[in-house]
Amino acid sequence: MQLGQHLSELYRYRSLVVSLVGRDLQARYRGSVLGFFWTFLNPLLLLSVYALVFSVYFRVQMEHYSVFMFTGLLPWIFFSQVLMEGSGAIVDGGSLVTKVLFPLQVLPAVKVLSAFSNFLLSLPILAVFLLVAGVGLHLTWLAFPVVACVQLLFTFALTLALATANVFMRDTRHILGNLLTLWFFLTPVLYPLTQVPEKYHLLVYLNPAAIFTLAYQDVIFWGRWPRWDLLGAMALLSAVILFLAVALFEHYKEYFAEKI
């Protein structure tokens, strides 16, 4: 079975994956003065911009709004960053793609795991924000690994499909950048679900990014357990997309070298 073989190959080359993830994290801010501290500063600066706009200018009436927004912003940064960088994983790794024995499935996986590491490293900052704001840390944080793992699976599946498509249609990454902007504003990151008219709630629940965002907000900010039925549906959808993405990748990977 292609999916099983694909995953077993990733496991077989796990040392290479770990090594490349470490190299990617080091190279991300190489040459900058603050270096690895940008991992923490980037989300803080982005939060400051959105907090200024929506707390001061648009004046969103919500207690602890900045913390609420930060809760949804961190997983969105991970998701959008992976899709943008991961979609170009094969093309950007052209020098490795042309090597006969190099396992190509490693390249998208490295982009996903590198961004996921950044996401996890940002969690202590979020925890500090929660404590300082008086929101506190809830027992429901125990559900965080489940939400994160399902999102990781979904993100990897999409990344694998997009990386394959981008080899043959280089416009993929440019189109994706515009779609992500629209997707961001359709996802309740900057506003709570209560501000969405109830007649549109079904549309929100049809948005995979919204389901993950709401789950993180439930677990971290509201202190309640996530909707397990929605998470289960997302896990099933992610598995289906991964199956299709692996089939697409395995079918076309022999043509990657000649297209790059």
Wavefront OBJ file of the C-alpha trace (Angstrom):
o trace
v 0.000 0.000 0.000
v 1.434 3.366 -1.037
v 0.466 5.197 2.159
v 2.080 2.599 4.392
v 5.204 2.512 2.256
v 5.408 6.305 2.210
v 5.158 6.581 5.994
v 7.557 3.690 6.571
v 10.102 5.423 4.343
v 9.766 8.588 6.400
v 10.318 6.561 9.555
v 13.295 4.820 7.988
v 14.901 8.182 7.230
v 13.868 9.757 10.544
v 17.471 10.672 11.399
v 17.769 12.561 8.125
v 14.435 14.305 8.794
v 15.547 15.392 12.271
v 18.879 16.606 10.917
v 17.240 18.639 8.138
v 14.650 20.106 10.529
v 17.479 21.254 12.807
v 19.335 22.736 9.860
v 16.193 24.492 8.669
v 15.583 26.029 12.091
v 19.186 27.233 12.293
v 19.185 28.598 8.742
v 15.896 30.453 9.192
v 17.495 33.326 11.090
v 21.154 32.808 10.223
v 23.005 36.099 9.973
v 20.420 38.083 11.954
v 21.434 39.836 15.176
v 18.714 38.296 17.333
v 18.921 34.905 15.667
v 16.683 32.239 17.222
v 14.847 34.851 19.334
v 12.907 35.768 16.193
v 10.981 32.545 16.797
v 9.391 34.332 19.765
v 9.478 37.896 18.445
v 7.687 37.274 15.142
v 4.363 36.161 16.681
v 4.632 38.887 19.330
v 5.131 41.608 16.730
v 2.295 40.265 14.606
v 0.070 40.132 17.685
v 0.962 43.748 18.506
v -0.097 44.898 15.042
v -3.448 43.091 15.132
v -4.074 44.103 18.754
v -3.481 47.754 17.850
v -5.828 47.619 14.872
v -8.671 45.633 16.424
v -8.431 46.816 20.051
v -7.759 50.498 19.451
v -9.083 51.405 16.003
v -11.916 48.924 15.482
v -12.475 48.545 19.242
v -13.623 44.938 19.473
v -15.633 44.729 22.681
v -14.314 41.576 24.309
v -12.543 40.909 27.581
v -8.954 39.679 27.166
v -9.285 40.162 23.426
v -5.521 40.210 22.773
v -5.069 36.837 24.473
v -8.067 35.431 22.615
v -6.595 36.576 19.308
v -3.142 35.194 20.168
v -4.723 31.791 20.865
v -5.995 31.541 17.300
v -3.138 33.414 15.660
v -0.348 30.989 16.620
v -1.885 27.884 14.986
v -2.828 29.971 11.948
v 0.779 31.165 11.560
v 1.913 27.541 11.672
v -0.715 26.445 9.153
v -0.202 29.262 6.629
v 3.591 29.205 6.928
v 3.706 25.460 6.241
v 1.472 25.713 3.188
v 3.458 28.595 1.694
v 6.902 27.125 2.356
v 5.890 23.487 1.971
v 4.268 24.031 -1.416
v 7.718 24.911 -2.751
v 9.554 22.144 -0.892
v 10.298 20.030 -3.968
v 11.146 22.934 -6.285
v 13.315 24.690 -3.679
v 15.128 21.438 -2.955
v 16.100 20.995 -6.592
v 19.716 20.096 -5.862
v 18.545 17.215 -3.669
v 15.758 16.102 -6.003
v 18.266 15.318 -8.760
v 20.186 12.947 -6.476
v 19.094 9.427 -7.363
v 19.042 7.951 -3.859
v 17.549 10.916 -1.994
v 14.099 10.177 -0.436
v 11.918 12.946 -1.885
v 9.119 12.563 0.660
v 11.488 13.950 3.283
v 11.378 17.482 1.826
v 7.709 18.335 2.529
v 7.907 16.582 5.908
v 10.861 18.753 6.948
v 8.941 21.969 6.183
v 5.954 20.763 8.199
v 7.979 19.643 11.213
v 10.158 22.760 11.193
v 7.142 25.080 11.343
v 5.464 22.819 13.912
v 8.565 23.113 16.107
v 8.294 26.896 15.901
v 4.637 26.628 16.881
v 5.447 24.537 19.957
v 8.259 26.900 20.951
v 5.771 29.790 20.936
v 3.466 28.107 23.448
v 5.391 29.299 26.552
v 4.789 32.892 25.406
v 1.079 32.156 25.088
v 1.073 30.590 28.570
v 2.681 33.739 30.006
v 0.038 35.895 28.288
v -2.713 33.758 29.774
v -1.295 34.012 33.277
v -0.581 37.753 33.109
v -4.067 38.466 31.749
v -5.654 36.417 34.519
v -7.189 33.871 32.150
v -5.117 31.080 33.659
v -4.188 27.602 32.469
v -7.081 25.158 32.342
v -7.213 21.382 32.706
v -8.496 21.296 29.142
v -4.899 21.877 27.971
v -4.698 18.077 28.215
v -6.619 17.983 24.930
v -4.054 20.208 23.209
v -1.890 17.311 21.887
v -4.956 15.745 20.233
v -5.926 18.990 18.473
v -2.312 19.652 17.452
v -1.807 16.120 16.074
v -4.970 16.248 13.963
v -3.967 19.658 12.611
v -0.469 18.360 11.914
v -1.902 15.434 9.936
v -4.222 17.699 7.942
v -1.457 20.215 7.242
v 1.005 17.533 6.125
v -1.572 16.048 3.752
v -2.278 19.422 2.117
v 1.424 20.277 1.948
v 2.261 17.020 0.183
v -0.430 17.621 -2.442
v 0.549 21.268 -2.975
v 4.264 20.461 -3.213
v 3.497 17.942 -5.938
v 1.234 20.354 -7.827
v 3.794 23.166 -7.636
v 6.378 21.083 -9.526
v 4.163 21.047 -12.600
v 2.374 24.383 -12.123
v 4.626 27.012 -10.544
v 1.686 29.392 -10.139
v 0.456 27.193 -7.291
v 2.376 29.083 -4.614
v 1.243 32.497 -5.911
v -2.398 31.449 -6.072
v -2.090 29.927 -2.606
v -0.808 33.195 -1.126
v -3.985 35.003 -2.201
v -6.244 32.162 -1.122
v -4.660 32.126 2.340
v -5.479 35.818 2.795
v -9.147 35.113 2.084
v -9.026 31.928 4.190
v -7.627 33.876 7.141
v -10.533 36.313 7.283
v -13.060 33.498 6.850
v -11.547 31.793 9.907
v -12.574 33.088 13.379
v -9.094 34.132 14.467
v -9.732 37.874 14.888
v -13.333 37.520 16.039
v -15.263 35.067 18.236
v -17.829 32.743 16.701
v -20.569 34.641 18.564
v -20.031 37.581 16.205
v -20.888 35.422 13.197
v -24.650 35.351 12.448
v -26.047 31.965 13.403
v -27.306 31.303 9.882
v -23.652 31.249 8.718
v -22.367 28.887 11.426
v -22.674 25.900 9.099
v -20.310 27.616 6.650
v -17.850 28.150 9.481
v -17.948 24.462 10.385
v -17.262 23.556 6.759
v -13.964 25.435 7.060
v -11.258 23.032 8.334
v -9.061 25.907 9.591
v -12.041 27.247 11.563
v -12.584 23.888 13.267
v -8.970 23.826 14.451
v -9.095 27.470 15.526
v -12.277 26.935 17.538
v -10.762 23.828 19.124
v -7.661 25.727 20.243
v -9.807 28.568 21.573
v -11.957 26.101 23.522
v -8.991 24.261 25.018
v -6.730 27.228 25.762
v -8.896 30.323 26.171
v -12.402 29.249 27.140
v -11.332 26.326 29.297
v -13.718 23.803 27.790
v -13.216 20.556 25.921
v -13.221 20.750 22.117
v -15.955 19.367 19.914
v -14.759 15.774 19.674
v -17.200 15.019 16.864
v -15.719 17.794 14.714
v -12.163 16.742 15.546
v -13.020 13.146 14.672
v -14.445 14.285 11.342
v -11.284 16.308 10.678
v -9.091 13.304 11.522
v -11.037 11.193 9.037
v -10.888 13.925 6.366
v -7.145 14.339 6.964
v -6.575 10.606 6.525
v -8.504 10.628 3.221
v -6.587 13.675 1.932
v -3.294 12.100 3.006
v -4.152 8.878 1.170
v -4.887 10.842 -2.013
v -1.878 13.131 -1.601
v 0.495 10.192 -1.155
v -0.962 8.482 -4.228
v -0.467 11.703 -6.220
v 3.070 12.181 -4.918
v 4.166 8.594 -5.531
v 2.697 8.587 -9.038
v 4.476 11.738 -10.190
v 7.704 11.764 -8.162
v 9.697 10.028 -10.918
v 9.084 13.089 -13.108
v 10.211 15.663 -10.494
v 13.878 15.732 -11.539
v 13.157 16.450 -15.196
v 10.660 19.207 -14.329
v 12.985 21.089 -11.991
l 1 2 3 4 5 6 7 8 9 10 11 12 13 14 15 16 17 18 19 20 21 22 23 24 25 26 27 28 29 30 31 32 33 34 35 36 37 38 39 40 41 42 43 44 45 46 47 48 49 50 51 52 53 54 55 56 57 58 59 60 61 62 63 64 65 66 67 68 69 70 71 72 73 74 75 76 77 78 79 80 81 82 83 84 85 86 87 88 89 90 91 92 93 94 95 96 97 98 99 100 101 102 103 104 105 106 107 108 109 110 111 112 113 114 115 116 117 118 119 120 121 122 123 124 125 126 127 128 129 130 131 132 133 134 135 136 137 138 139 140 141 142 143 144 145 146 147 148 149 150 151 152 153 154 155 156 157 158 159 160 161 162 163 164 165 166 167 168 169 170 171 172 173 174 175 176 177 178 179 180 181 182 183 184 185 186 187 188 189 190 191 192 193 194 195 196 197 198 199 200 201 202 203 204 205 206 207 208 209 210 211 212 213 214 215 216 217 218 219 220 221 222 223 224 225 226 227 228 229 230 231 232 233 234 235 236 237 238 239 240 241 242 243 244 245 246 247 248 249 250 251 252 253 254 255 256 257 258 259 260
